[in-house]
Amino acid sequence: LAQDVFWPGRTRAPICFVALRLVVMLSSLRAATSCASRSISRAATLQQERGFKCSVLGAAGGIGQPLSLLLKLNPRVTALTCFDVAPITPGVAADLSHIATGAKTEGFTGDDLKKALDGCDVVVIPAGVPRKPGMTRDDLFNINAGIVKNLVAGCAEACPKACILVISNPVNSTVPIAAEVLKHRGVYNPKKLFGVTTLDVCRARTFVAEAKGFDPLKTKVPVIGGHAGTTIVPLLSQAEPAATFSDEERDALTHRIMFGGDEVVKAKAGGGSATLSMAYTGAEFADRVMAGLAGEAGVTECTFVETDKVAGATFFSLPVTLGKEGVETIHDYGTVNAHEKKLIEDMMPDLIAQAKKGVEWAAANK
């Protein structure tokens, strides 16, 4: 190091001085690289931290278990709580917790509803008794109304700002009940209460795709109105890709979409109702709600919400753009043909009456 070094065109300099300059340069490069690396790492960490805490209420049931599984697999979910009155619920959560995903999973039962709901961003409610052969969604009302009331009351106290997704039937009545419960407790936000009607849309996509040879993943069919029998109105005239239907084909498809639940109940011969398809579509809608909350643009789904878009109805399933605060924009259902217009007109009295029944029940059972 005591020797001098000579570079052509430059003066002589001690090797120790050159070495020192090289060390400084390398240190600066390392520092810059490290800083950039930390910035990238920090950005990645922030991206990962934009997760959501979700709760499934009724997590031990036929819908609740597969729904909880699908949410556990969703990368948007960083924490998942499972609640049910069934004593096996902590075991369901323990089972899920062994799955190698980032969602921390806990199970609660008994009096621990508020613990399950504490800090939740999204609450999905499939709790209630299932349909059996010969039962209508309305037959479920007296039992499920009380269940929804109690669970939503827990949400009002433990996570009043959460998005609440109601699956429990009859949705046309239980969503208005949920709204009244939240109003009574002073925390109602119509932008964060949803009736899940995604299964109707999924059936419409599937059945139309089967009938026309389309790819079901690329098929779109809006379904509006409500979530029970004839209140379910598929707008086949708005199907994408565009398709034409004979009157017989149209009527058969419409009936099958409206009464797809009955098809499953009958096929299970008393062994249950549409649980797997409902779990799938419930998880799908929850994912779309989380996408909106995360700021993803253009997230639009049909869902049963409070709206003044349709004369006479206080709740109606329409295409809704989801955003950072839940409901961002409720859209009109657009142009319909004469057949669809009549379906809407004919079902409106039932839809209005079912919502009114929920409101009146809530008023009498505060």
C-alpha positions as CSV (number, residue, x, y, z in Angstrom):
1,L,0.0,0.0,0.0
2,A,3.1,2.3,0.4
3,Q,3.8,2.0,-3.3
4,D,2.7,4.7,-5.8
5,V,0.4,3.8,-8.7
6,F,0.6,5.5,-12.1
7,W,-2.4,5.8,-14.6
8,P,-1.6,7.3,-18.0
9,G,-2.7,10.9,-18.3
10,R,-3.0,11.2,-14.5
11,T,-0.7,12.1,-11.7
12,R,0.7,9.5,-9.4
13,A,-1.4,8.6,-6.3
14,P,-0.8,6.4,-3.4
15,I,-2.5,3.0,-3.6
16,C,-4.0,3.6,-0.2
17,F,-5.7,6.7,-1.5
18,V,-7.2,4.8,-4.5
19,A,-8.3,2.0,-2.3
20,L,-10.0,4.4,0.0
21,R,-11.9,6.0,-2.9
22,L,-13.0,2.6,-4.2
23,V,-14.3,1.6,-0.7
24,V,-16.3,4.9,-0.5
25,M,-17.8,4.3,-4.0
26,L,-18.7,0.7,-3.2
27,S,-20.2,1.8,0.1
28,S,-22.3,4.4,-1.7
29,L,-23.5,1.9,-4.2
30,R,-24.4,-0.6,-1.5
31,A,-26.3,2.0,0.4
32,A,-28.3,3.0,-2.7
33,T,-29.0,-0.6,-3.5
34,S,-30.0,-1.3,0.1
35,C,-32.3,1.7,0.1
36,A,-34.0,0.7,-3.1
37,S,-34.4,-2.8,-1.8
38,R,-35.9,-1.6,1.4
39,S,-38.3,0.6,-0.6
40,I,-39.4,-2.3,-2.7
41,S,-39.7,-4.5,0.3
42,R,-41.7,-1.9,2.2
43,A,-44.1,-1.5,-0.8
44,A,-44.5,-5.3,-0.9
45,T,-45.2,-5.4,2.8
46,L,-47.8,-2.6,2.5
47,Q,-49.4,-4.4,-0.3
48,Q,-49.6,-7.6,1.8
49,E,-51.0,-5.5,4.8
50,R,-54.0,-4.4,2.8
51,G,-55.8,-7.5,4.0
52,F,-59.1,-7.9,5.7
53,K,-60.5,-9.5,8.8
54,C,-63.5,-11.5,8.0
55,S,-66.0,-13.4,10.1
56,V,-68.5,-16.2,9.1
57,L,-71.5,-16.4,11.4
58,G,-73.0,-19.9,11.0
59,A,-69.5,-21.3,10.2
60,A,-70.3,-24.9,11.3
61,G,-73.2,-25.4,8.9
62,G,-73.6,-26.8,5.4
63,I,-72.9,-23.4,3.8
64,G,-70.6,-22.1,6.6
65,Q,-67.9,-24.7,6.5
66,P,-67.1,-24.6,2.7
67,L,-67.6,-20.8,2.8
68,S,-65.0,-20.6,5.6
69,L,-62.7,-22.8,3.7
70,L,-62.9,-20.6,0.6
71,L,-62.3,-17.5,2.6
72,K,-59.3,-19.1,4.3
73,L,-57.9,-19.7,0.8
74,N,-58.5,-16.0,-0.3
75,P,-55.2,-14.0,-0.2
76,R,-57.2,-10.9,0.7
77,V,-58.1,-12.4,4.0
78,T,-55.5,-12.0,6.7
79,A,-57.7,-13.0,9.7
80,L,-60.8,-15.2,9.7
81,T,-63.1,-15.9,12.6
82,C,-65.7,-18.6,12.7
83,F,-68.8,-18.4,14.9
84,D,-71.7,-20.8,15.4
85,V,-73.8,-22.1,18.2
86,A,-72.7,-25.6,17.4
87,P,-70.0,-26.8,19.8
88,I,-67.8,-28.1,17.0
89,T,-67.1,-24.6,15.7
90,P,-63.7,-24.3,17.5
91,G,-62.8,-27.6,15.8
92,V,-63.8,-26.3,12.4
93,A,-61.5,-23.3,12.9
94,A,-58.7,-25.6,14.2
95,D,-59.1,-27.7,11.1
96,L,-58.9,-24.7,8.8
97,S,-55.9,-23.3,10.7
98,H,-53.8,-26.2,9.5
99,I,-54.1,-24.9,5.9
100,A,-51.0,-23.1,4.8
101,T,-52.3,-19.7,4.0
102,G,-51.8,-16.3,5.6
103,A,-55.2,-16.0,7.2
104,K,-55.0,-16.5,11.0
105,T,-58.1,-18.5,11.9
106,E,-60.0,-18.7,15.2
107,G,-63.3,-20.3,16.2
108,F,-65.9,-19.1,18.7
109,T,-69.2,-20.4,20.1
110,G,-71.6,-19.7,22.9
111,D,-71.4,-16.2,24.3
112,D,-68.3,-15.2,22.3
113,L,-70.0,-13.6,19.4
114,K,-68.5,-10.2,20.1
115,K,-65.0,-11.7,20.4
116,A,-65.5,-13.2,16.9
117,L,-66.7,-9.9,15.5
118,D,-64.2,-7.6,17.1
119,G,-62.4,-5.5,14.5
120,C,-64.0,-7.3,11.5
121,D,-64.1,-5.6,8.1
122,V,-66.4,-8.1,6.4
123,V,-69.1,-10.3,8.1
124,V,-70.8,-13.0,6.1
125,I,-74.0,-14.5,7.6
126,P,-75.1,-17.9,6.4
127,A,-76.6,-18.9,9.8
128,G,-80.0,-20.3,10.0
129,V,-82.0,-23.5,9.3
130,P,-81.8,-25.0,5.8
131,R,-84.7,-25.5,3.5
132,K,-86.2,-29.0,3.3
133,P,-88.5,-30.5,0.7
134,G,-91.8,-28.6,0.5
135,M,-90.5,-25.6,2.4
136,T,-90.4,-22.2,0.9
137,R,-88.0,-19.5,1.9
138,D,-90.9,-17.8,3.7
139,D,-91.3,-20.9,5.9
140,L,-87.9,-20.2,7.3
141,F,-88.8,-16.7,8.3
142,N,-89.8,-17.1,11.9
143,I,-86.7,-19.0,12.9
144,N,-84.1,-17.2,10.7
145,A,-85.5,-13.7,11.5
146,G,-84.5,-14.1,15.2
147,I,-81.1,-15.5,14.3
148,V,-80.3,-12.7,11.9
149,K,-81.5,-10.1,14.4
150,N,-79.2,-11.4,17.2
151,L,-76.2,-11.7,14.9
152,V,-76.6,-8.2,13.4
153,A,-77.0,-6.8,16.9
154,G,-73.6,-8.2,17.7
155,C,-72.2,-6.6,14.6
156,A,-73.7,-3.3,15.6
157,E,-71.8,-3.4,18.9
158,A,-68.5,-5.1,17.9
159,C,-67.9,-3.9,14.3
160,P,-70.3,-1.2,13.4
161,K,-68.4,-0.2,10.3
162,A,-68.1,-3.6,8.8
163,C,-69.7,-4.7,5.5
164,I,-72.5,-7.1,6.4
165,L,-73.3,-9.8,3.8
166,V,-76.6,-11.6,4.5
167,I,-77.1,-15.1,3.1
168,S,-79.7,-16.3,5.6
169,N,-83.1,-16.8,3.9
170,P,-85.5,-15.3,3.2
171,V,-83.1,-12.6,2.1
172,N,-86.0,-10.4,0.8
173,S,-87.0,-10.1,4.5
174,T,-83.8,-10.7,6.5
175,V,-81.9,-7.8,4.9
176,P,-84.7,-5.3,5.9
177,I,-84.6,-6.8,9.4
178,A,-80.8,-6.3,9.5
179,A,-81.3,-2.7,8.4
180,E,-83.9,-2.0,11.2
181,V,-81.6,-3.6,13.8
182,L,-78.7,-1.4,12.8
183,K,-81.0,1.7,12.7
184,H,-82.3,1.0,16.2
185,R,-78.7,1.0,17.4
186,G,-77.8,4.1,15.5
187,V,-75.1,2.6,13.2
188,Y,-77.0,1.9,10.0
189,N,-75.0,2.6,6.8
190,P,-76.9,1.5,3.7
191,K,-73.7,1.4,1.8
192,K,-72.5,-1.5,3.9
193,L,-75.5,-3.9,4.1
194,F,-75.9,-6.4,1.3
195,G,-78.2,-9.3,0.5
196,V,-76.1,-11.9,-1.3
197,T,-77.9,-12.8,-4.6
198,T,-74.8,-14.0,-6.4
199,L,-76.0,-17.5,-6.6
200,D,-78.9,-16.4,-8.9
201,V,-76.4,-14.7,-11.2
202,C,-74.1,-17.8,-11.1
203,R,-77.0,-20.1,-12.0
204,A,-78.0,-17.8,-14.9
205,R,-74.5,-17.7,-16.3
206,T,-74.1,-21.5,-15.9
207,F,-77.5,-22.4,-17.5
208,V,-77.3,-19.9,-20.3
209,A,-73.7,-21.1,-21.1
210,E,-74.8,-24.7,-21.1
211,A,-77.8,-23.9,-23.4
212,K,-75.7,-21.9,-25.9
213,G,-72.4,-23.6,-25.7
214,F,-70.6,-20.6,-24.2
215,D,-67.7,-20.5,-21.8
216,P,-69.5,-20.0,-18.4
217,L,-66.5,-18.0,-17.2
218,K,-67.0,-15.5,-20.0
219,T,-70.8,-15.4,-19.8
220,K,-72.6,-12.6,-18.1
221,V,-76.3,-12.4,-17.2
222,P,-77.6,-9.8,-14.8
223,V,-80.3,-11.0,-12.4
224,I,-82.4,-8.4,-10.6
225,G,-85.2,-8.1,-8.1
226,G,-85.1,-10.3,-5.1
227,H,-83.8,-13.7,-3.9
228,A,-86.9,-15.9,-3.8
229,G,-88.8,-17.6,-6.6
230,T,-90.5,-15.3,-9.0
231,T,-88.8,-12.2,-7.5
232,I,-85.6,-13.5,-9.1
233,V,-85.7,-11.9,-12.6
234,P,-82.9,-12.9,-15.0
235,L,-82.4,-10.4,-17.8
236,L,-81.6,-12.8,-20.6
237,S,-82.0,-10.0,-23.2
238,Q,-78.8,-8.5,-21.7
239,A,-76.8,-11.7,-21.8
240,E,-73.1,-11.5,-22.9
241,P,-72.3,-12.9,-25.4
242,A,-75.6,-11.9,-26.9
243,A,-77.9,-14.8,-27.5
244,T,-81.4,-15.4,-28.9
245,F,-83.9,-17.7,-27.2
246,S,-87.1,-19.2,-28.4
247,D,-90.1,-18.5,-26.1
248,E,-90.0,-22.1,-24.8
249,E,-86.3,-21.9,-24.2
250,R,-86.6,-18.5,-22.5
251,D,-89.4,-19.7,-20.2
252,A,-87.5,-22.9,-19.3
253,L,-84.3,-21.0,-18.5
254,T,-86.1,-18.3,-16.5
255,H,-88.0,-20.9,-14.4
256,R,-84.9,-22.9,-13.8
257,I,-83.0,-19.8,-12.6
258,M,-85.9,-18.7,-10.4
259,F,-86.3,-22.1,-8.8
260,G,-82.8,-23.5,-9.0
261,G,-82.8,-23.9,-5.2
262,D,-85.8,-26.2,-5.4
263,E,-84.0,-28.3,-7.9
264,V,-81.2,-28.9,-5.4
265,V,-83.5,-29.5,-2.5
266,K,-85.4,-32.1,-4.4
267,A,-82.2,-33.8,-5.7
268,K,-80.8,-34.0,-2.1
269,A,-84.1,-35.8,-1.1
270,G,-84.3,-34.2,2.3
271,G,-80.6,-34.2,2.9
272,G,-80.1,-30.4,2.6
273,S,-80.3,-27.4,0.3
274,A,-77.9,-25.6,-2.0
275,T,-74.9,-25.4,0.3
276,L,-71.8,-25.8,-1.9
277,S,-72.9,-23.5,-4.7
278,M,-74.1,-21.0,-2.1
279,A,-70.8,-21.2,-0.3
280,Y,-68.9,-20.7,-3.6
281,T,-71.0,-17.6,-4.6
282,G,-71.0,-16.2,-1.1
283,A,-67.2,-16.3,-1.0
284,E,-67.1,-14.9,-4.5
285,F,-69.2,-11.9,-3.5
286,A,-67.2,-11.4,-0.3
287,D,-64.1,-11.3,-2.5
288,R,-65.6,-8.6,-4.7
289,V,-66.6,-6.5,-1.7
290,M,-63.0,-6.8,-0.4
291,A,-61.7,-5.8,-3.9
292,G,-63.8,-2.7,-3.8
293,L,-62.7,-1.9,-0.2
294,A,-59.1,-2.2,-1.4
295,G,-59.7,0.4,-4.1
296,E,-59.9,-1.9,-7.1
297,A,-61.7,0.0,-9.9
298,G,-64.7,-1.3,-11.9
299,V,-66.0,-3.9,-9.4
300,T,-69.7,-4.2,-10.2
301,E,-72.0,-7.0,-9.0
302,C,-75.7,-7.6,-8.6
303,T,-76.7,-7.4,-5.0
304,F,-79.8,-6.8,-2.8
305,V,-79.5,-3.3,-1.3
306,E,-81.6,-0.4,-0.1
307,T,-82.4,1.9,-3.1
308,D,-84.9,4.3,-4.5
309,K,-84.1,3.3,-8.1
310,V,-87.2,1.2,-8.5
311,A,-90.6,2.9,-7.6
312,G,-92.4,1.2,-4.7
313,A,-89.4,-0.9,-3.5
314,T,-87.1,0.0,-0.7
315,F,-84.8,-2.9,-1.4
316,F,-84.0,-4.3,-4.8
317,S,-81.2,-6.3,-6.3
318,L,-79.4,-4.2,-9.0
319,P,-75.9,-4.0,-10.5
320,V,-73.9,-2.1,-7.9
321,T,-70.4,-0.7,-8.2
322,L,-68.4,-1.5,-5.0
323,G,-65.8,0.9,-3.6
324,K,-63.8,1.8,-0.6
325,E,-66.9,2.5,1.5
326,G,-69.0,-0.4,0.3
327,V,-71.7,0.7,-2.2
328,E,-70.3,3.3,-4.6
329,T,-72.9,3.5,-7.3
330,I,-76.3,1.7,-7.7
331,H,-77.1,1.3,-11.4
332,D,-80.4,1.1,-13.1
333,Y,-81.2,-2.3,-14.6
334,G,-81.3,-0.8,-18.1
335,T,-83.3,-1.7,-21.1
336,V,-85.5,-4.8,-20.8
337,N,-87.8,-6.5,-23.2
338,A,-91.6,-6.8,-22.9
339,H,-91.4,-10.3,-21.3
340,E,-88.9,-9.1,-18.6
341,K,-90.9,-5.9,-18.0
342,K,-93.9,-8.1,-17.2
343,L,-91.9,-10.4,-14.9
344,I,-90.8,-7.3,-12.9
345,E,-94.3,-5.8,-12.7
346,D,-95.8,-9.1,-11.7
347,M,-93.3,-9.8,-8.9
348,M,-93.2,-6.3,-7.4
349,P,-96.1,-6.8,-4.9
350,D,-94.5,-9.9,-3.5
351,L,-91.1,-8.3,-3.2
352,I,-92.6,-5.2,-1.5
353,A,-94.6,-7.3,0.9
354,Q,-91.7,-9.5,1.9
355,A,-89.6,-6.4,2.8
356,K,-92.5,-5.0,4.7
357,K,-92.9,-8.2,6.6
358,G,-89.2,-7.9,7.7
359,V,-89.6,-4.3,8.8
360,E,-92.8,-5.0,10.8
361,W,-91.2,-8.1,12.5
362,A,-88.2,-6.0,13.5
363,A,-90.5,-3.3,14.9
364,A,-92.4,-5.9,17.0
365,N,-89.2,-7.6,18.2
366,K,-86.8,-4.8,19.2
